[in-house]
Amino acid sequence: MILFFAASREQFGYFSQLKKHMALASAVVRSKEALWPSFQALFEIGRFRPEEIIALKLKEKQQKRPLGSLASAGYRLLLTLEVYWAFLRYYRVLAASGATLLAVWNGHKLPQAVAIKAAGVLGMEVVYFENGLFPHTTTVDFQGINYCNAIPRERSFFEKLEFDDGVALPNRLVAREANNREKFALGDVTLPERYIFVPFQVDHDTQIILHSPWITDMEMLFETIQALPRQIRFVLKEHPSAIRDYGYLHARCHENVMFANSVDTQTLIENAEAVMTINSTVGIEGLLLGKKVIVLGNAFYAIDGVCRKAGSREELHEVIGDIEAWEPDRKVTENLLKYIQNVYAIPGSKNNPDEAHYRSVEARLRQKLTPAAGEA
């Protein structure tokens, strides 16, 4: 039995379509429908460990809008009460479902994170859905998403793989919709002849909060780039979903650093000598388009021979100084990309699911279900 846990209308619609098209016993529940607490959960509340959830949400809040010590203490108290109340509510729904597998989208948002903790108390396994690493694909992973996913990290694993040479990898990227279209409006931008492309990420995203050990936000990334040797040019682009205004950084660029918000990301990658990212999917896109990639944070694709990794300013200076001489292992890189496409990724997305998509999701879910799993 699979319980699809939806925290939004969009997730509810997608999970409902999965239930309808799969020959597996399943149910769909929306987080806001879990109104009443479970008294049984009170006896299990000692096994509920919400410290990670609270710490993550507090850090997200601080990244969006810094709080004073008093406001931070008040927010933590209210958040703690909200998290424990959510546990009592979600425990009732999960326990009543009789499900052995909980399906969530992403897993880091508060409702899903609490539901996952409740599932752990109940002995349920979890499967994580997320937008795919490649265009028009979906991630369905039993371990996690992004850096926590189940893709192998050993170079030797990819050196041994063999794929059909006729399998083509994607070469067209999907443009991201900007929150502030005016900031990304078309304009006259002349790109340098040689440059390293650096995409900004969202400061309060879990990719930064959880998986960026030394770059705390985009201002720190900017200052780090400003301190690099001036004979190398850097082209930056703000993230389309960012809520922070970085206009003050534009005014501080010295002669070898510039922003190019109006240029589409594919063009910026194709014309770059290399891509430097904390751990964005733009790094994967850089690999797809045959570029050298430098990773500053924790990224699953930062595999020896595929990317160069810098864990400090000193290491970054060394990597940048050696970037012209370094060449990635094309076989290992190609095998990683083909593994993502042919083994890991689910074709189709929640926005355009078809029968092939439903069948692929069902096959993936069956990997965690016993052969006797209930047929509809």
C-alpha positions as CSV (number, residue, x, y, z in Angstrom):
1,M,0.0,0.0,0.0
2,I,1.3,3.4,-1.0
3,L,0.2,6.7,0.6
4,F,0.8,9.7,-1.6
5,F,1.2,12.8,0.7
6,A,0.3,16.0,-1.1
7,A,1.2,19.4,0.3
8,S,-0.3,21.5,-2.6
9,R,-3.0,21.4,-5.1
10,E,-0.5,20.7,-7.9
11,Q,0.9,17.7,-6.0
12,F,-2.5,16.4,-5.2
13,G,-3.5,16.5,-8.9
14,Y,-0.3,14.7,-10.0
15,F,-0.5,12.0,-7.3
16,S,-4.2,11.5,-8.1
17,Q,-3.3,10.8,-11.7
18,L,-0.6,8.3,-10.6
19,K,-3.1,6.5,-8.4
20,K,-5.6,6.4,-11.3
21,H,-3.1,5.0,-13.8
22,M,-1.2,2.5,-11.7
23,A,-2.2,-1.1,-10.9
24,L,-1.0,-0.7,-7.3
25,A,-3.0,-0.3,-4.1
26,S,-2.6,3.4,-3.1
27,A,-4.3,6.4,-1.6
28,V,-3.8,10.1,-1.8
29,V,-4.1,12.5,1.1
30,R,-3.6,16.3,1.3
31,S,-1.8,17.7,4.3
32,K,-4.5,20.2,5.0
33,E,-7.1,17.5,5.3
34,A,-5.3,16.0,8.3
35,L,-7.2,18.2,10.8
36,W,-7.5,16.1,13.9
37,P,-4.6,14.9,16.1
38,S,-3.9,11.3,17.1
39,F,-4.1,10.5,20.8
40,Q,-2.0,7.4,20.1
41,A,0.7,9.6,18.8
42,L,1.1,11.2,22.3
43,F,2.5,7.9,23.4
44,E,5.0,8.0,20.5
45,I,6.0,11.6,20.8
46,G,9.2,10.8,22.6
47,R,10.4,9.1,19.4
48,F,9.7,12.2,17.3
49,R,12.9,14.1,16.7
50,P,12.1,17.5,15.0
51,E,15.4,19.3,15.8
52,E,16.6,19.1,12.2
53,I,13.3,20.4,10.8
54,I,13.3,23.3,13.3
55,A,16.9,24.2,12.7
56,L,16.4,24.1,8.9
57,K,13.3,26.3,8.9
58,L,14.8,28.8,11.3
59,K,17.8,29.1,9.0
60,E,15.6,29.5,6.0
61,K,13.8,32.4,7.8
62,Q,17.1,34.0,8.7
63,Q,18.2,33.8,5.1
64,K,15.0,35.4,3.8
65,R,14.9,38.1,6.5
66,P,17.3,38.3,9.4
67,L,15.7,38.2,12.9
68,G,16.9,39.7,16.1
69,S,17.5,37.5,19.1
70,L,14.0,38.1,20.6
71,A,12.2,37.6,17.3
72,S,14.2,34.5,16.6
73,A,13.3,33.0,20.0
74,G,9.7,33.7,19.4
75,Y,9.7,32.3,16.0
76,R,11.4,29.1,17.2
77,L,8.8,28.7,19.9
78,L,5.9,29.0,17.5
79,L,7.6,26.8,14.9
80,T,8.2,24.1,17.6
81,L,4.5,24.1,18.5
82,E,3.5,24.0,14.8
83,V,5.8,21.0,14.1
84,Y,4.6,19.0,17.1
85,W,1.0,19.7,16.2
86,A,1.6,18.6,12.6
87,F,3.2,15.4,13.9
88,L,0.0,14.5,15.9
89,R,-2.1,15.3,12.8
90,Y,-0.1,13.4,10.2
91,Y,0.5,10.4,12.5
92,R,-3.2,9.8,12.6
93,V,-3.5,9.9,8.8
94,L,-0.4,7.7,8.2
95,A,-1.4,5.1,10.8
96,A,-5.0,4.8,9.6
97,S,-3.9,4.3,5.9
98,G,-2.2,1.0,6.6
99,A,0.5,2.0,4.0
100,T,4.0,0.6,4.0
101,L,5.4,3.3,1.7
102,L,5.0,7.0,2.0
103,A,5.4,9.1,-1.2
104,V,6.3,12.8,-0.9
105,W,7.3,15.6,-3.2
106,N,10.8,17.0,-2.4
107,G,10.7,16.2,1.4
108,H,12.3,19.4,2.8
109,K,9.2,21.5,3.1
110,L,7.7,21.5,6.5
111,P,4.6,19.3,5.9
112,Q,6.6,16.7,4.1
113,A,9.5,16.8,6.5
114,V,7.1,16.2,9.5
115,A,5.3,13.4,7.6
116,I,8.6,11.7,6.9
117,K,9.4,11.8,10.6
118,A,6.0,10.4,11.4
119,A,6.6,7.6,8.8
120,G,9.8,6.7,10.5
121,V,8.1,6.4,13.9
122,L,5.5,4.1,12.2
123,G,8.1,2.0,10.4
124,M,7.1,3.2,6.9
125,E,9.6,3.6,4.1
126,V,9.7,6.8,2.1
127,V,10.0,7.5,-1.6
128,Y,10.9,11.0,-2.8
129,F,9.5,12.7,-5.9
130,E,11.1,15.8,-7.5
131,N,11.5,17.5,-10.8
132,G,14.1,15.6,-12.8
133,L,17.7,16.4,-13.3
134,F,17.2,16.5,-17.1
135,P,14.5,18.4,-18.9
136,H,11.1,16.7,-19.0
137,T,12.0,14.1,-16.5
138,T,11.1,13.2,-12.9
139,T,13.1,12.0,-9.9
140,V,11.7,9.0,-8.0
141,D,14.3,8.1,-5.4
142,F,14.1,5.9,-2.2
143,Q,17.1,7.7,-0.6
144,G,16.5,11.4,-1.1
145,I,17.0,14.2,-3.6
146,N,19.9,16.4,-4.8
147,Y,23.0,15.5,-2.9
148,C,21.2,12.9,-0.9
149,N,20.1,10.9,-3.9
150,A,21.0,7.3,-4.7
151,I,23.2,8.0,-7.7
152,P,26.7,6.3,-7.1
153,R,29.6,8.6,-6.4
154,E,32.5,6.4,-7.3
155,R,34.5,7.1,-10.4
156,S,35.1,3.3,-10.8
157,F,31.4,2.6,-11.0
158,F,31.0,4.8,-14.1
159,E,34.3,3.7,-15.7
160,K,32.9,0.2,-16.0
161,L,29.5,1.1,-17.5
162,E,28.7,0.5,-21.1
163,F,25.9,2.2,-23.0
164,D,24.7,2.2,-26.6
165,D,26.6,4.9,-28.5
166,G,23.4,5.7,-30.4
167,V,21.7,7.0,-27.3
168,A,21.6,10.8,-27.6
169,L,21.7,13.0,-24.5
170,P,19.6,16.2,-24.2
171,N,21.1,19.3,-25.8
172,R,18.3,21.8,-25.2
173,L,17.7,23.2,-21.8
174,V,14.3,24.4,-20.3
175,A,14.3,28.1,-19.5
176,R,13.3,28.9,-15.9
177,E,10.4,31.3,-15.4
178,A,11.5,34.5,-13.6
179,N,9.7,35.9,-10.7
180,N,10.8,39.5,-11.6
181,R,10.6,39.6,-15.4
182,E,11.7,43.2,-15.5
183,K,15.1,42.2,-14.0
184,F,15.5,39.5,-16.7
185,A,14.2,41.6,-19.6
186,L,16.1,41.6,-22.9
187,G,18.9,44.1,-23.1
188,D,22.1,44.8,-24.9
189,V,24.8,42.6,-23.3
190,T,28.2,41.9,-24.9
191,L,29.7,38.7,-23.5
192,P,33.5,38.5,-23.1
193,E,35.4,36.4,-25.6
194,R,36.5,34.0,-22.7
195,Y,34.8,33.8,-19.3
196,I,33.6,31.4,-16.6
197,F,29.8,31.4,-16.1
198,V,28.6,31.5,-12.5
199,P,24.8,31.1,-11.8
200,F,23.4,32.4,-8.6
201,Q,21.2,30.2,-6.5
202,V,18.4,30.9,-4.0
203,D,19.9,31.8,-0.6
204,H,17.2,30.1,1.5
205,D,17.1,27.0,-0.7
206,T,18.1,23.7,1.0
207,Q,20.8,23.4,-1.6
208,I,22.6,26.3,0.1
209,I,21.5,25.8,3.7
210,L,22.2,22.1,3.8
211,H,24.8,21.4,1.1
212,S,27.0,24.5,0.9
213,P,29.6,24.1,3.6
214,W,31.6,27.3,3.0
215,I,29.6,29.6,0.8
216,T,26.7,30.9,3.0
217,D,24.9,33.1,0.5
218,M,25.2,34.8,-2.9
219,E,26.8,37.9,-1.5
220,M,29.6,35.7,-0.2
221,L,29.8,34.0,-3.6
222,F,30.1,37.4,-5.3
223,E,32.9,38.5,-2.9
224,T,34.7,35.3,-3.4
225,I,34.6,35.8,-7.2
226,Q,35.7,39.4,-6.8
227,A,38.9,38.2,-5.0
228,L,39.9,35.8,-7.8
229,P,42.7,36.7,-10.3
230,R,41.6,39.6,-12.5
231,Q,43.0,38.1,-15.7
232,I,40.0,35.8,-15.8
233,R,36.5,37.1,-16.6
234,F,33.4,36.0,-14.8
235,V,29.8,36.3,-16.0
236,L,27.1,36.0,-13.3
237,K,23.4,35.5,-13.6
238,E,20.8,35.9,-10.8
239,H,18.5,33.0,-10.1
240,P,15.0,33.5,-11.7
241,S,13.3,32.5,-8.4
242,A,15.4,34.7,-6.1
243,I,13.4,37.2,-4.0
244,R,16.5,39.2,-2.9
245,D,17.5,42.3,-4.9
246,Y,21.2,42.1,-5.9
247,G,21.3,45.5,-7.6
248,Y,23.9,46.7,-5.1
249,L,26.2,43.9,-6.2
250,H,25.9,45.0,-9.8
251,A,27.3,48.4,-8.9
252,R,30.3,46.8,-7.1
253,C,31.5,44.7,-10.0
254,H,35.1,45.4,-11.0
255,E,36.3,45.1,-14.6
256,N,36.5,41.3,-14.9
257,V,33.0,40.6,-13.3
258,M,29.6,41.3,-14.9
259,F,26.0,40.3,-14.6
260,A,24.1,39.1,-17.6
261,N,20.6,38.5,-16.4
262,S,19.0,39.1,-19.8
263,V,21.0,36.4,-21.5
264,D,19.4,32.9,-21.5
265,T,21.3,30.3,-19.5
266,Q,21.9,28.0,-22.4
267,T,23.7,30.8,-24.3
268,L,25.8,31.6,-21.3
269,I,26.8,28.0,-20.8
270,E,27.6,27.4,-24.5
271,N,29.8,30.4,-24.8
272,A,31.6,29.9,-21.5
273,E,35.1,28.3,-21.0
274,A,33.7,26.7,-17.8
275,V,30.8,26.7,-15.4
276,M,31.3,27.4,-11.7
277,T,28.5,26.6,-9.3
278,I,27.9,25.8,-5.7
279,N,25.7,22.7,-6.5
280,S,23.1,23.9,-9.0
281,T,21.5,21.8,-11.7
282,V,23.2,24.3,-14.0
283,G,26.3,22.2,-13.3
284,I,24.7,19.2,-14.8
285,E,23.6,21.3,-17.8
286,G,27.2,22.4,-18.2
287,L,28.2,18.8,-18.4
288,L,25.5,18.1,-20.9
289,L,26.8,20.9,-23.1
290,G,30.4,19.6,-22.8
291,K,31.8,22.3,-20.5
292,K,34.3,22.0,-17.6
293,V,32.5,22.4,-14.3
294,I,33.8,23.7,-11.0
295,V,31.8,22.8,-7.9
296,L,32.0,24.7,-4.6
297,G,29.5,22.8,-2.5
298,N,28.2,19.3,-2.1
299,A,26.9,18.0,-5.4
300,F,26.3,14.4,-6.3
301,Y,27.9,15.0,-9.8
302,A,31.1,16.3,-8.3
303,I,32.8,13.0,-9.1
304,D,36.6,12.6,-9.6
305,G,37.3,13.1,-13.3
306,V,33.9,14.7,-14.0
307,C,34.3,18.0,-12.1
308,R,36.8,20.0,-10.2
309,K,35.9,20.7,-6.6
310,A,37.0,23.6,-4.3
311,G,36.2,23.5,-0.6
312,S,37.7,26.8,0.3
313,R,39.0,30.1,-1.2
314,E,42.5,28.7,-1.3
315,E,41.4,25.6,-3.2
316,L,39.4,27.7,-5.5
317,H,42.4,29.8,-6.4
318,E,44.3,26.6,-7.2
319,V,41.5,25.2,-9.4
320,I,41.0,28.5,-11.3
321,G,44.8,28.7,-11.9
322,D,44.7,25.1,-13.3
323,I,41.5,25.2,-15.2
324,E,43.0,25.7,-18.7
325,A,45.2,22.6,-18.3
326,W,42.7,20.4,-16.7
327,E,40.5,18.2,-18.9
328,P,37.5,16.1,-17.6
329,D,37.4,12.4,-18.3
330,R,34.9,12.4,-21.2
331,K,34.1,8.7,-20.8
332,V,33.3,8.9,-17.1
333,T,31.3,12.1,-17.7
334,E,29.3,10.7,-20.6
335,N,28.6,7.5,-18.6
336,L,27.3,9.5,-15.6
337,L,25.0,11.5,-17.9
338,K,23.8,8.4,-19.7
339,Y,23.2,6.6,-16.3
340,I,21.0,9.5,-15.2
341,Q,19.1,9.4,-18.5
342,N,18.7,5.7,-19.0
343,V,18.7,4.3,-15.5
344,Y,17.9,7.0,-12.9
345,A,15.5,9.5,-14.5
346,I,11.8,8.8,-15.0
347,P,10.7,10.1,-18.5
348,G,8.0,12.8,-18.4
349,S,7.1,15.2,-15.7
350,K,4.2,16.1,-13.5
351,N,3.2,18.8,-16.0
352,N,3.0,16.3,-19.0
353,P,2.6,12.8,-17.7
354,D,1.7,10.1,-20.2
355,E,1.3,6.3,-20.1
356,A,5.1,5.8,-20.5
357,H,5.6,8.0,-17.5
358,Y,3.0,6.2,-15.4
359,R,4.5,2.8,-16.3
360,S,8.0,3.9,-15.4
361,V,6.9,5.3,-12.0
362,E,5.0,2.1,-11.3
363,A,8.1,0.0,-12.2
364,R,10.2,2.1,-9.9
365,L,7.8,1.9,-7.0
366,R,7.5,-1.9,-7.3
367,Q,11.2,-2.1,-6.5
368,K,10.3,-1.3,-2.9
369,L,7.1,-3.3,-2.7
370,T,6.9,-7.0,-2.1
371,P,5.8,-9.3,-4.9
372,A,2.5,-9.7,-3.1
373,A,1.7,-6.0,-3.1
374,G,-2.0,-5.4,-3.6
375,E,-3.1,-5.2,-7.1
376,A,-6.0,-2.8,-7.8
